[in-house]
Structures are given as structure tokens and as C-alpha cells.
Amino acid sequence: MALFGACKKPNDAPKGAPAQAPTVYVLGADNNHNFMYWKNGVAASLPATIATGGAAYVSGNNIYAAGGTNFYFGAGRPGNAGYWNNGVITALPATTGYAFASAVFASGGDVYAAGVTYYPQQFTVPYTTPTATYPTAGYVATCWKNGVAANLSSKGIDGQDGGFAITDYSDYVSGIFVSGNDVYISGGSNISQQGVDSTYHFARYWKNGVPTELVNGLTTITPSQNDYPNSTAIYVAGSDVYVAGFESVGGPDTSLTLRALYWKNGVASLLTTFAFSPAVASSIFVSGNDLYVAGYETTNGFTYATYWKNGVAKNLTTNIYSEASSIFVSGSDVYVAGFEVVNGARYAVYWKNGTVVKLGANVTASSIYVQ
């Protein structure tokens, strides 16, 4: 999933001078989730690293990655959130000592990171009523600005165990975008309470901490155990807020299929409609009047890295398993990062206008940025 995106003008050359060749950054991780990146196809030698899900961002000469000290943090596995900037790791404090950053963005001298803080279960308050206030447990969406943490408003479920109570959360963060003085964060929740449809898996975004729910407008979804939306990335263009994602739909045999979609200002548009052909939108980008979304779709038994321009799909491979994770448009050129599986080996790649560039085997390419 692509977790960054920013709109920059292509490099301008003096009138009459040759156009400056673009610099292409592809950012990802190795098999141990250690951050790595490629510059114009050459892998960088990193002086320090950070465990990351691939969330990264480029601003000027600075390369950022979000993550922490333990990719698989949670109950019994403490993890300290942080971000990496050109080899320097900055710790992001969390009140519980359990946190992980999954998105990063730099703007105007400020560095914003977003992720989750984990609150271990503490059954210390006797259960009284469903409306009482109980200790927090689980994953709560969090934003750090220059290292200062603030939890985002969320939905919790009040429950009890052995006569003691908690309020349980299961938030996730999928992206961050800063536009002027406004901070936008996409995410949602994986929480559910048996028999209460309104608590099943929801997608949302926050603007300056105020949530907007992303279920409204999905006429195919009444959130339930098998039908729910997920967000994967966010992009802001002017006053318009775009969120990429997918719809998980339960079939009659309880199997799930995935439909790629995006929201514009909270209104959903499906990119795929095949009932049992999985598809996911992982990244979104706006260039002028054109909307680009990247991800994958499955057709005739093959899964293809795909991008959609204004809703029209273009597959990037034929008869090779592939997925796209990030898209960036510079002038008339379309860059997409992802992976291909060739003869059983998985290769991090990027495509420029449909032509593939292989970066390395057994690594992931999760974000792409062009200067």
C-alpha cells in the first residue's frame, strides 16, 4: 500500500536548455522489514535503518521512512514508533511504550507521522453499565507532529471479562497528506462486536482530527461481518479529498471478494465490479484534471498490476502475477511501483509508461516519488 503522495512540479530547465532528467526514488523494505530505497534504479547504502511497512516520503533532499523498532508489535511485543530521515532515526513517544508509525509527511519544516498506539488490556474497573468509561485497550490511531503525539478520535466497544471492563479499539492508519495548514489521515478500524453491524470494519479519514466516515455512498455495503470497506491511501488536491481502498464483500459460500474503489469527498466510486475477481486500489494521485489510481485486479485467473486513469484500467503485465502499490505522475509520464513474480521469484519493480525496470529480488517496492 502506498502511504505517501505529494504533487510537485517537474524540474524546470532554462529556456533553450536540455530538460533535466528526472530522479526516480523507489522506497520499500527487505524481507526483515528494514527500510531501503533505490535512486534511479540503484540501491542505496543506508547508514541506519528502521523497521517499516514501506511508508516513506521524499521532500527536497530528505528521504523519510515511518516505522518503529518492532514491525510485529502488540501484546507482549513492545515496539517504539519512529521515523528515519537520511540515516537519522527520531523516536516518536507513546504513553504506553507500544506504538508503530505507518505513514510520514514533511511540510513547511514540520514532520508529521501517523500510526497506532497499543494499549495493553488492563481489567481493573468493575463493569457497571455499557455507557460507563473504562480503560482503553487495543490499537488507537495516533498522529505525531514534530514528535508530539495526539490520539485521533475513534470508535470503541465496551466489553467485560470476569466482571471487569475495557473499551476495546482496533484502529489502523493507511496514509497521511498535509495541505497548507490541514493534516489529513486515512485509516479505519478492524473492530467488531458480534450482532452489532455498526461496529464491523469501517473506513474513514480525519481532517485535523475530525473524522469523516467512508461507508456513506457505498450502496453495496451495509457494514457487517462479511461486507465492509478499507482505506489504503489518501491524496488532497485543492479542496477535494481522495481516498483509495477496497470493498470486502462476502459471497454466498462465505468466501470474500475484493472490489477496488476510491472516494472523492466521501462519495465512493467502484473501479471494478466483477463479483468474484479480487481487486484492490492501493494508491491515488491527481494530476491536473486526471485521477490516477494504482493497485491490482484479477482477470481470467491472473492477477495483474493495474492503474486506472479516470476509471479506465491499464494492466501492466500479461500472464505474470503482479501488484502495484504506488503511483506518481510527472508531466506526461506515469510511474508505478510494485512487484512481479517471475519463475517463482518476487522482484521489486517500477514501470514507466508501462515499461518495467527490475530493482531486486526478495524485496518490496511500496512507494515511488519523482523529482
PyMOL commands that set and color helices and strands:
alter all, ss='L'
color gray80, all
select helices_A, chain A and resi 197-199
alter helices_A, ss='H'
color red, helices_A
select strands_A, chain A and resi 24-29+35-39+42-43+56-59+62-68+81-85+88-92+99-107+110-119+125-126+136-145+148-151+157-161+164-179+182-189+202-207+210-213+228-237+240-250+256-264+267-270+279-287+290-299+302-309+312-315+322-330+333-342+345-352+355-361+364-370
alter strands_A, ss='S'
color yellow, strands_A
deselect
rebuild
show_as cartoon
